[in-house]
Amino acid sequence: MGRWNGTHLRFVSPRSFPPFLTRLVDRDGRITLYGIFGSLMSNLTSVMGITYEVTVTSDGEYGLSHSEPDKFTGMLRSLLRNEADVAVSGFFPDPNIFKHLRYVPYTHQTWTVMWTGMRTAFETTPTPYVKAFEAPVWLLLSLSIIVLTLFHSLEAFVLRQQRLGVREIFENFLRVSQSLLQEASKNRYSGTDRILGGAWMLATYVLMQYFTGDLKANSVLQSPTLRINTVEDVYAHRKTHRLMYPIQTPVEDDLRAFKGELLEKMEIVLREGVPLRVEQYFKPEDLMLLVEEKAVLSGEEWGTSYAISHFCKTTDKFYYKSDEGFPRHYFAMVMASHLEKDLTDEINRRILIITSMGVPFVSSRDVHPGGWSCVVTDRNNVFAADPLGFADMLFTLMSHLVALSMCVAVLAAEICHSMYSNWKLGFSKIIYPRE
């Protein structure tokens, strides 16, 4: 253990900040730290032969920096006042902290997220195209048969000089219907009817595939439940969905880090929002306000995910996690500047070694103890497609036009063939007249 054996450190931490830090008190009243930061420091001090004690902040705050050191709060104030040596919890990079305290090497990245409650995550909404046997589909099929019947009758009237009456039109209708059903008589009906019927069936099949498929996944649409992602979103819905946010924490600084118009909007949101202290932060009644669509929760991603995860076991509702709007930050513990430089260098060196080895101090079960099934993001639900856009509709229209052009081309070929047959027959009568 060497040089640092017997050294005693004073840790300051929140009462609980899972998954980064949790406390276990034994029968003798000794506190042992667990979690991402807690287990790291417990193992590190054990290897170095260092003992530690754990206290909480005198003002009950998490910790917020300021340009003036005497205005630091929470754990940061405890370090500046020599009430503690190490703050075993995370802080974002901050110039004010760099001036007066020392960061340990970061082990994790995190960011500020906003959570919105959802009664339903996705709803299946079949469009008219998906319902293959809806009235519009049958109407289109009937209309196509009628159009083909009229083309047959027109061909017989113009090219074959046949009489065009109700009986003849009805016979043509039966001819088309039987041809489409592949029941045409070889003796009575010509091969062109079968060709035309087969082409009609092929084109209809192509059309039906695009109609009924509806570009497949587009039958599943995002539910109309509100999804908060950006400052503009939370500002637009601030009256019905008040923002709950942790005060005296790095998250509060992050919420005020915008500039210009965005900062003005966020200041209004915070002024009309619900500030919460760390001790109040993840109460079940507050999280239920999200599902009731009365609030939006803002906080550090790992900690809020841990709290939300507990509800996945008991609720049939959903939570939506924003996926944009805030930058990623390093999340690191802070040490007091009065510690020996050799000691801080040795702690930093060992943390770098442990981090480079990828040693996990918590399992995924500890990070998400209740699972992740009730959490919805735009990235973890790639199976759910967005509603049809202009490009999708244009692609569908072009496909329909291609299928329609197939029908027109086959019909034109059949008419040309009929005209050629009649011309050939007439020419043969001229060349070889009957005696």
Secondary structure as GFF3:
##gff-version 3
##sequence-region A 1 435
A	DSSP	three_ten_helix	2	4	.	.	.	ID=ss1
A	DSSP	beta_strand	8	12	.	.	.	ID=ss2
A	DSSP	beta_strand	22	25	.	.	.	ID=ss3
A	DSSP	beta_strand	31	34	.	.	.	ID=ss4
A	DSSP	alpha_helix	35	48	.	.	.	ID=ss5
A	DSSP	beta_strand	51	55	.	.	.	ID=ss6
A	DSSP	three_ten_helix	69	71	.	.	.	ID=ss7
A	DSSP	alpha_helix	74	80	.	.	.	ID=ss8
A	DSSP	beta_strand	86	91	.	.	.	ID=ss9
A	DSSP	alpha_helix	95	100	.	.	.	ID=ss10
A	DSSP	beta_strand	102	103	.	.	.	ID=ss11
A	DSSP	beta_strand	108	118	.	.	.	ID=ss12
A	DSSP	beta_strand	122	124	.	.	.	ID=ss13
A	DSSP	alpha_helix	135	158	.	.	.	ID=ss14
A	DSSP	alpha_helix	166	180	.	.	.	ID=ss15
A	DSSP	alpha_helix	191	213	.	.	.	ID=ss16
A	DSSP	three_ten_helix	216	219	.	.	.	ID=ss17
A	DSSP	beta_strand	220	222	.	.	.	ID=ss18
A	DSSP	alpha_helix	231	236	.	.	.	ID=ss19
A	DSSP	beta_strand	242	246	.	.	.	ID=ss20
A	DSSP	alpha_helix	250	255	.	.	.	ID=ss21
A	DSSP	alpha_helix	260	272	.	.	.	ID=ss22
A	DSSP	beta_strand	274	276	.	.	.	ID=ss23
A	DSSP	three_ten_helix	278	280	.	.	.	ID=ss24
A	DSSP	alpha_helix	284	291	.	.	.	ID=ss25
A	DSSP	beta_strand	295	300	.	.	.	ID=ss26
A	DSSP	alpha_helix	301	309	.	.	.	ID=ss27
A	DSSP	three_ten_helix	310	313	.	.	.	ID=ss28
A	DSSP	beta_strand	318	321	.	.	.	ID=ss29
A	DSSP	beta_strand	328	335	.	.	.	ID=ss30
A	DSSP	alpha_helix	341	357	.	.	.	ID=ss31
A	DSSP	alpha_helix	364	367	.	.	.	ID=ss32
A	DSSP	beta_strand	375	376	.	.	.	ID=ss33
A	DSSP	alpha_helix	390	431	.	.	.	ID=ss34
###
